[in-house]
Amino acid sequence: MFAKSVMISKEKCFSIQSSESLQDALALLEKNQIDALPVLEDGLYKGILNRYLAYQAYYDSGLTKEDFLKKASLMDIVTRADIYLSIEDVFENSLIQLNDFPIIAVVEENQFLGLVTRYDTMNQFRSAFGMDKPGVRITFTSIEIEGRIARVGDIIQKFHESVISLVTFDESDKLLRRIVLKIEKRDNVQKFLKELDRSGFRVLHIKED
């Protein structure tokens, strides 16, 4: 999955021009109850205005609110001008960039294309793990050799399981691969688990959610 798959297009984003005042920008944040917004100059990306960093700059200035808003320009507060995703960046990159920030811009040749938000990123991970659908989550390990994921597919097909999600984690230091599989709850779960065991998979945890 790529950034463009989860991006909010620029037409649907709140943004502000670099020529506007800091006061107007903060008012826009407050009106729409958002934490950050992109700053643009004729469509070119100039960075992000973040509410927290703006207030931090105000407190650090030692000025009154009125004097601060008079003296500080919008571009004094803008940050992350050189931190953004390209349209073809893999979606996972957004998780790293959004670790401590609410949004990240998607930019190509300095042109602002849209935003990826922390909220949407978390929703994608919820979807990847099938967290919003009821079922049985099975965590198991496999020796890291060719054909093991295909074997899981064979077992799934044999028992006609309906897969909600399947995620694998590389544990190459132990020559193991951890697999988290969520399937719809059916009466043959125990038979399915026994087949995994017979095929050399070690079941670590089973949870119905």
N, C-alpha and C positions, 0 to 999 in steps of 0.2 A: 504494500500500500504506500502511496506517495502523499506528500503534503497537499497536493491539489485535491485529493479525495476528501479531505476533512476541512479544507480551507473555507472560511466565510468570504465570499467575494467582496471586492471593494465597494460595490454598489450597495451592499447590505451592512457596511461597517460605519460606525461613527468615526469621524476623523476631523482634524482641524488644520488650517493653513498656518504655516510658520510665521506669517505676518500678523496673525491675530494676537490679542493680549493674553497674558497668563490668566488674568481674571476671567476672561471669556472661556478659556480652556477648562479652568476649574469649575466654572458654572455648568459647562457641558457635562463634565464628569458627574457632578452632583445631580443634575436634572435627570440623567439617564441611569443613575446608580451603577456606574461602572468604575473600575479601578485604574484603567489606563486606556489610552487611545493613540493611534499613529498621528504623527505630525508630518504634513506634506507640503511641498512647494511645487505647484503646477504639476501634480501627479508624481513627483519624485519623492522618494522616501527619505525623511530627515531624522527619524528616530521615534521614540515613544515617550509620551508624557505619562508619568505614573503618579497617582495621587499621593501615595506614601512618601515618595522622594520629594515631591513638591512641598509637602508639609514639613518634612525634615529640613529642607533648605530654609524654610521660613523660620523654624525654631533656631537653627544654627546662625541665622543672620542677626539675631538680637534686635530686630526692628519691630515696630508695630505692624499689624496686619496691613494697614493702609499704606504705610511707607514701603513695605516689602512689595506690595502689588504695584506700586508706582515705579519702583526702581528695577525690579527683576523682570526680564523679558521671558517670553515663552522658551526661547532657544537656550536660555541660561539653565533651564531645568531639564531639557530633553536629554534622554540617555539612550543607549543601545543602538546608536546610529549604524554600527558595524556588526550588529548581531541580528541575523534574519535567516530565513529558509529560502531556498530556491523552489520553484514549482515542481521540480523533479526530485527533490530531497525525499528520502524515505521517511515515512511517518514517525518512526521511532526516534529520529533526531529531535523531534519536537519535545519529547519527554525530558531530555537532558536540558534543553534550553528553557523549559517551563518549570524547572525544579523550584525556582525561587522568584518567578515572575508570572503575571496572569496571562499575558499574550505574547505572541511573536509574529512579526510581519513576514509575509511571503513577497519576495522582491525578485525581479528579473531586470537586469541592466538599469538598476536604480529606480525602475518603475514599480510603484506599489500595486500589488495585485489582490491582496487580501490579508486575512489574519487566521492564525490557528490559536485557539484559546485553551487554557488549562482544562476548563470544564469539558470541552469537546474531546480533548485528548483522553481524559479519564473515562469518558463514555465509551470511547473506542476500545480501551482496555477492558472495561466491563463487558463489552460485547465479545471481545476475543476469548474471555474466560466464561462466557455464558452466564454471567452473574444475575441477569434479570429473568432467566427462565428456570422453572423448577426442573430438577433432575437429580441424577446420582453422579457425584464427582469422584473419580477414581485416580489416585496418584500411584504410579508404579515406576520401576526402574528397569532398564535394559542394558546389557553389555553393549558397548559401542562398536557394533560390527555391521557390515553392509546387509541391508534387507530387513532390519528389525521393524522399521516403521511400516514397511510393506506387509510384514506379518501381522502387525496390529490391524491393518486394513482388512486382511483376510479374515481375522477373527470377528471383526465388526460385521463383515458381510455374511459370514456363516450364521451369525445369530440375528441378522437383520436388525441390528441396533440403529436407532436414530440418533445421530451425533449432534450435540448442541455446540460443543467446542472441543478442540484438541490443540494443546500447546506443549512444546518440548523445550527442555532446558539442557544445554550442553554442560556436562560435568566431566570434561575430558581428563582432568587431573586424576580422576578415579576410574577412567575408562568406562564411565557409565553415562547414560542419558536418562534424565528424569522426564516422565511424560504425565501430563495431567489431561485426562479425558473426561468429559461430561456427556452423559447419555440420558435419554428419557427413561424414567422409571418404568420397568416392566417386570414381569414375574420371573424372567430368566436371568436376573442379575447374577445369582450365585453360580449358575452354569457358565456364564460369561467369565466370571472371575476364575473359576477352575480351569477354563481353557487358557487363560492368560498364564496361570501358574504352570500348566503342563508345557506351555511353549517357552518357558524359561524367564518369564517376566516376574519380578518380585513386587507384589502389591504392598504399598506402604500405608495407605490411608483410603478410607471410603467414607463419604459423607453425602447424605441426602439433603439437598437444599432447594 
